[in-house]
Amino acid sequence: MLMTDLLYARAQMGLSLAFHIVFAAAGVALPVLMVLSDWKGRRTGDADYQKLSQKLAKGTAILFAVGAVSGTVLSFELGLLWPEFMGQYGEVIGLPFSLEGVAFFTEAIFLGIYLYGRERVSPGMHMFSGVMVAVSGAASAFFVTLVNTFMNDPSGFTQSASGPVDVQPLVAMFSPGWQYQTAHVLLSCYQASAFAMAGIHAFVLLRHPGAAFHRKALSVALPLACVTALLQPVVGDLSAKHVAKAQPVKLAAMESQFETERGAPLRLGGLPNVETGEVPYAVDIPKGLSILAFADPDAEVKGLNAFPRDEWPPVAKVHVAFQVMVGTGSAMALLALVTLGWRWRKKAWPHGRKMMWAWLLSGPLGVVAMEAGWLVTEWGRQPWIVRGVMRTADAVTPVPHLAAPFWTFTAVYLFLGVTVVTLLVRQVAGTLPTRDSGQAGGEAHVH
């Protein structure tokens, strides 16, 4: 397929978002794990928890730095690639952007205090600075997500021939469904980071079963991973119910529902064919979609054919991404249930090889689910950049030759990605047991 400048602009924005979201999620979640480790270290006097909090602080700093770079790139791309969007709707949705900037700088200030003030400020102030890093990181993600909520369900203005008038910034900032989308995003940050951390330490424990430091690190990651994995399907269901009412064409694409019908089935898997309106290889659960979307087995669900063809999202992409998100989320929730069951029966977190393998293999699933969820959100809104009022094609810059910045930034992101992985591997390698260190304390269960 020949790439147009519009496709290059969308691809560059998509690549930037996909790269940045990993670091943004870590910037939200790692400070929470860092503070929990610090608190456990102060409460128990255990040097391993203090060491863990220091390692997590360094990891947070590395990821924060790269996230700051990629986030700055995104800010420039919004203005350079989509000037019509920012020109017309910047005043409508500018407030959360400004508040996100305040949250970002607050996080940077307190992260500096936490990193360099461990022996220079009081223990209470040091702990407070860590809490503020966690709070401001969550606030940053919260405000950015409000912008995306506006793009999906715009409010707070009246559309005229010349653009938005009667602007109400607070109404626009809290567009319909904001509470579901922000909760869904924040949980995904904590879930993805906790699962990744658990997977890393499970990997080490498979090679060094007696490594007490990694047992304790796992005991910090597992509670957050399990709680978020079980809360996420509940919040996701509330979010999907809102989408069913507010964005029915997106729901139809997510479920490959071509025809409007009562008692619509829930489709598992399948590869939708937009030409024939069929979904080969799908397994249908009778009336499942009507029940989940409207809590009524006979509720009517609008199909794609009820909407103009030029307003359809890319159905196959949205459907597959949605299936990946739901599938990985279900797998993580199941593992969380098994893990909590083990914890309740054994009065200790799991440490056997089978469970370590399960957590190792599940480590990347949080990131996969998070990326798939953002693809559903962004692809599902197409062909609109602001749903119902501005098409993506009308917002793109008229400047030609967008292939050049796309491939340039692709190379930059690859370089940054390799650099970050190298630095994080070195951080983990510094905690591995040496041959002469022994396995002291390794057989103790961590409660």
C-alpha positions in Angstrom: 0.0 0.0 0.0 1.3 3.4 -1.0 1.9 5.6 2.2 0.3 9.0 2.0 1.4 11.9 4.1 -1.8 11.4 6.2 -0.8 7.8 6.9 2.8 8.8 7.7 1.4 11.4 10.2 -0.8 8.9 11.8 1.9 6.3 11.9 4.4 8.7 13.5 1.8 9.7 16.1 1.0 6.1 16.7 4.6 5.1 17.0 5.3 8.0 19.4 2.3 7.1 21.6 3.1 3.4 21.6 6.7 4.1 22.7 5.8 6.8 25.2 3.0 5.0 27.0 5.4 2.3 28.3 7.5 4.9 30.0 4.5 7.0 31.1 3.0 3.9 32.7 6.2 3.1 34.5 6.4 6.7 35.7 3.0 6.3 37.3 3.4 2.9 38.9 7.1 2.5 39.8 6.9 5.3 42.4 4.1 3.4 44.2 6.2 0.2 44.3 9.2 2.3 45.4 7.3 3.9 48.3 5.9 0.5 49.3 9.4 -1.0 49.4 10.7 2.0 51.4 7.8 1.7 53.9 8.4 -2.0 54.4 12.1 -1.4 54.8 11.5 1.3 57.5 8.8 -0.8 59.2 10.9 -4.1 59.3 14.4 -2.7 59.3 15.2 -5.1 56.4 18.0 -3.9 54.3 16.7 -5.8 51.2 13.6 -3.6 51.1 15.7 -0.5 51.4 17.9 -1.7 48.6 14.8 -2.5 46.5 13.5 1.0 47.0 16.8 2.4 45.8 16.8 0.2 42.7 13.2 1.2 41.9 14.1 4.9 42.4 17.0 4.6 39.9 14.7 2.7 37.5 12.1 5.4 37.9 14.7 8.1 37.1 15.8 6.3 33.9 12.3 5.7 32.7 11.2 9.2 33.7 14.0 10.8 31.7 13.1 8.8 28.5 9.4 9.5 29.1 10.2 13.2 29.4 11.9 13.1 26.0 9.2 11.1 24.2 6.5 13.2 25.9 8.1 16.4 24.7 8.2 14.9 21.2 4.5 14.1 21.4 3.7 17.7 22.4 5.6 19.0 19.4 3.9 16.5 17.1 0.4 17.6 18.2 1.2 21.1 16.9 3.3 20.2 13.9 1.4 17.2 12.5 -2.1 18.3 13.5 -2.2 22.1 13.4 -5.9 22.4 12.5 -6.8 20.3 15.6 -4.7 22.4 18.0 -5.6 25.7 16.2 -9.3 25.1 16.6 -9.6 23.1 19.8 -6.5 24.1 21.7 -8.5 26.7 23.7 -11.2 24.2 24.4 -9.0 21.5 25.8 -5.9 23.4 26.8 -6.6 23.4 30.6 -5.7 19.7 31.2 -2.5 20.1 29.1 -1.5 23.0 31.4 -2.3 21.0 34.5 -0.4 18.0 33.2 2.7 20.3 32.9 2.3 21.3 36.5 2.1 17.7 37.6 5.1 16.8 35.5 7.3 19.4 37.0 6.1 18.5 40.5 7.0 14.9 39.9 10.5 16.0 38.6 11.1 18.1 41.7 10.1 15.5 44.3 11.9 12.7 42.4 15.1 14.7 42.7 14.5 15.1 46.5 13.9 11.4 46.8 16.9 10.3 44.7 19.5 12.6 46.4 17.9 13.4 49.7 18.0 9.9 51.3 20.7 10.9 53.8 20.2 14.6 53.5 16.6 15.2 54.6 14.5 13.7 57.4 13.0 10.2 57.0 9.5 11.7 57.0 10.4 14.3 54.3 12.1 11.6 52.2 9.0 9.4 52.4 6.7 12.3 51.7 8.7 13.1 48.6 8.3 9.6 47.3 4.5 9.8 47.9 4.4 13.0 46.0 6.3 11.4 43.1 3.6 8.7 43.0 0.7 11.2 43.3 2.0 13.7 40.7 2.8 10.8 38.3 -0.8 9.6 38.6 -2.1 13.2 38.2 -0.1 13.6 35.0 -1.6 10.5 33.4 -5.1 11.6 34.7 -4.9 15.0 32.9 -3.6 13.6 29.7 -6.3 11.0 29.6 -8.9 13.7 30.0 -7.7 15.1 26.7 -8.2 11.7 25.0 -11.7 11.5 26.6 -12.6 14.8 25.0 -11.4 13.6 21.6 -13.7 10.6 21.9 -16.7 12.3 23.3 -16.3 16.1 22.9 -18.2 18.6 25.0 -17.9 22.0 26.5 -18.4 24.1 23.3 -20.8 24.8 20.5 -19.7 24.0 17.0 -20.1 26.7 14.4 -19.0 27.2 10.8 -15.9 29.0 12.0 -15.0 26.6 14.8 -15.9 26.1 18.5 -17.7 28.9 20.3 -19.2 29.3 23.8 -16.2 27.4 25.2 -16.5 26.0 28.7 -13.0 24.6 29.6 -14.1 22.7 32.7 -17.0 21.0 31.0 -14.7 20.1 28.1 -12.0 18.7 30.5 -14.6 16.4 32.2 -16.3 15.1 29.0 -18.8 12.2 29.4 -17.2 9.0 30.5 -14.0 10.6 31.9 -14.3 8.7 35.2 -14.3 5.3 33.3 -11.5 6.1 30.9 -9.2 7.6 33.5 -9.7 4.7 36.0 -9.1 2.2 33.1 -5.9 4.0 32.1 -4.5 4.4 35.6 -5.2 0.8 36.5 -3.5 -0.3 33.3 -0.4 1.6 34.3 -0.2 -0.1 37.7 -1.1 -3.5 36.3 1.4 -3.4 33.4 4.3 -2.3 35.6 3.5 -4.7 38.5 3.2 -7.6 36.1 6.5 -6.7 34.4 8.3 -6.4 37.8 6.9 -9.7 38.9 8.0 -11.4 35.7 11.5 -10.1 36.1 11.9 -11.4 39.6 10.2 -14.7 38.7 12.8 -15.1 36.0 15.6 -14.6 38.5 14.0 -16.9 41.1 13.8 -19.7 38.5 17.6 -19.4 38.1 18.4 -18.6 41.8 15.5 -20.1 43.9 17.2 -19.0 47.1 17.6 -15.3 46.3 15.9 -13.7 49.3 16.1 -10.2 47.7 14.0 -11.3 44.7 11.5 -13.2 46.9 10.9 -9.9 48.8 10.7 -7.9 45.6 8.1 -10.4 44.3 6.1 -9.9 47.5 6.0 -6.2 46.8 4.9 -6.6 43.1 2.4 -9.4 43.5 -0.2 -7.6 45.7 -0.4 -4.7 43.2 -0.5 -7.0 40.2 -3.3 -9.2 41.6 -5.5 -6.3 42.8 -5.3 -4.4 39.6 -5.8 -7.5 37.5 -9.1 -8.2 39.3 -10.3 -4.6 39.3 -9.5 -3.9 35.6 -12.2 -6.2 34.2 -14.8 -4.4 36.4 -13.7 -1.0 35.3 -13.4 -2.2 31.7 -17.0 -3.4 31.7 -18.2 0.0 32.9 -16.1 1.7 30.2 -17.6 -0.7 27.5 -21.1 0.0 28.7 -20.4 3.8 28.3 -19.0 3.1 24.8 -22.1 1.2 23.9 -24.3 4.2 24.6 -22.0 7.1 23.5 -20.0 5.5 20.6 -22.1 2.7 19.2 -20.1 2.5 16.0 -17.0 1.8 18.0 -18.7 -0.9 19.9 -19.9 -2.4 16.6 -16.3 -2.5 15.3 -15.0 -3.9 18.6 -17.4 -6.8 18.4 -17.7 -7.0 14.5 -21.4 -6.5 14.8 -22.5 -5.7 11.2 -26.2 -6.0 11.5 -28.5 -4.2 14.0 -30.2 -6.9 16.1 -31.8 -7.7 19.4 -30.2 -10.3 21.5 -26.8 -9.8 19.8 -24.2 -12.4 20.4 -20.8 -11.9 22.0 -18.0 -12.9 19.5 -14.8 -14.5 20.7 -12.0 -14.4 18.1 -12.7 -14.3 14.4 -11.4 -12.3 11.5 -14.1 -9.9 10.3 -14.7 -9.5 6.5 -16.1 -6.0 5.8 -17.1 -7.0 2.3 -19.3 -9.9 3.2 -20.3 -8.8 6.7 -19.2 -12.2 8.2 -16.8 -13.1 10.9 -15.1 -16.4 10.1 -13.6 -18.5 12.9 -15.5 -16.6 15.6 -17.3 -18.4 18.5 -20.6 -16.7 19.2 -22.1 -16.7 22.7 -25.9 -16.1 22.2 -27.2 -12.8 23.5 -23.8 -12.2 25.2 -23.2 -8.7 23.8 -26.7 -7.4 24.6 -26.3 -8.6 28.2 -22.8 -7.1 28.7 -23.6 -3.8 26.9 -27.1 -3.1 28.2 -27.7 -5.7 31.0 -30.7 -7.0 28.9 -30.6 -10.2 26.8 -33.0 -8.8 24.3 -31.5 -5.3 24.0 -30.9 -3.9 20.6 -27.3 -3.4 19.5 -26.6 -1.2 16.5 -24.6 -2.8 13.8 -22.0 -1.1 11.5 -24.5 -1.1 8.6 -26.6 1.5 10.6 -23.8 4.0 10.0 -22.4 5.6 6.8 -19.6 3.5 5.4 -17.2 6.5 5.5 -17.6 6.7 9.3 -16.6 3.1 9.9 -13.4 2.6 11.9 -10.9 0.0 10.5 -13.1 -2.9 11.7 -10.6 -5.8 11.5 -7.9 -3.9 13.4 -10.3 -2.7 16.1 -11.8 -6.2 16.6 -8.4 -8.0 16.8 -6.9 -5.4 19.1 -10.0 -5.6 21.4 -9.8 -9.4 21.4 -6.1 -9.2 22.4 -6.9 -6.8 25.2 -9.7 -8.9 26.6 -7.8 -12.1 26.2 -4.6 -10.9 27.9 -6.7 -9.2 30.6 -8.6 -12.4 31.3 -5.4 -14.4 31.5 -4.0 -12.0 34.1 -7.2 -12.0 36.1 -7.1 -15.8 36.2 -3.5 -15.9 37.4 -4.3 -13.3 40.0 -7.1 -15.5 41.4 -4.9 -18.5 41.5 -2.1 -16.5 43.2 -4.4 -15.0 45.8 -5.9 -18.5 46.5 -2.3 -19.8 47.1 -1.6 -16.8 49.4 -4.8 -17.5 51.4 -4.1 -21.2 51.8 -0.4 -21.2 52.3 -0.2 -17.8 54.2 2.7 -16.9 51.9 3.2 -15.8 48.4 3.9 -18.5 45.8 7.5 -19.6 45.2 7.2 -22.9 43.3 8.6 -23.3 39.8 5.2 -23.7 38.2 4.0 -20.4 39.6 7.2 -18.7 38.8 6.9 -19.9 35.2 3.3 -18.6 35.1 4.4 -15.2 36.3 7.4 -15.1 34.0 5.2 -15.8 31.0 2.6 -13.3 32.1 5.1 -10.5 32.7 4.7 -8.9 29.3 0.9 -9.3 29.2 0.2 -6.1 31.0 2.1 -4.0 28.4 0.4 -6.0 25.6 -3.0 -5.4 27.0 -2.2 -1.7 27.5 -1.0 -1.2 24.0 -3.9 -3.1 22.5 -6.4 -1.0 24.6 -4.9 2.2 23.2 -5.2 0.9 19.7 -8.9 0.1 20.3 -9.4 3.7 21.6 -7.5 5.4 18.8 -8.5 3.2 15.8 -12.1 3.0 17.1 -12.4 6.8 16.9 -11.4 7.0 13.2 -12.0 8.7 10.9 -12.4 11.4 13.4 -9.7 13.2 15.4 -12.4 14.9 17.5 -15.4 12.5 17.1 -18.2 14.0 15.1 -16.8 17.4 14.5 -13.3 17.2 12.9 -12.0 14.4 10.7 -8.4 13.3 11.0 -7.8 14.1 7.3 -8.9 17.7 7.9 -6.5 18.1 10.8 -3.2 17.0 9.3 -0.5 19.4 8.3 -0.3 20.4 4.6 3.5 20.2 4.8 4.7 17.4 2.5 7.4 14.7 2.8 6.3 13.4 6.2 8.2 10.1 5.5 11.4 11.7 6.5 10.5 12.6 10.1 8.7 9.3 10.5 11.8 7.2 9.7 14.0 9.6 11.7 12.0 9.3 14.8 11.7 5.5 14.3 15.5 5.3 14.5 15.6 7.6 17.5 13.1 5.4 19.4 14.9 2.3 18.5 18.1 3.8 19.9 16.4 5.0 23.1 14.7 1.6 23.5 17.9 -0.3 23.3 19.6 2.1 25.7 16.8 1.8 28.3 16.8 -2.0 28.2 20.6 -2.1 28.6 20.4 0.3 31.6 17.6 -1.7 33.3 19.3 -5.0 32.7 22.4 -3.6 34.5 20.2 -2.6 37.4 18.7 -6.1 37.7 22.2 -7.7 37.2 23.5 -5.8 40.2 21.0 -7.7 42.5 21.9 -11.2 41.3 23.5 -13.5 43.9 27.2 -14.2 43.4 28.7 -17.6 43.6 30.3 -16.8 47.0 27.3 -15.0 48.5 25.4 -18.2 49.4 21.7 -18.6 49.6 21.2 -17.4 53.1 17.6 -16.7 54.0 16.5 -18.1 50.7 14.2 -20.7 52.1 12.2 -18.3 54.3 8.7 -17.6 53.0 7.9 -13.9 52.5 4.6 -12.9 54.0 
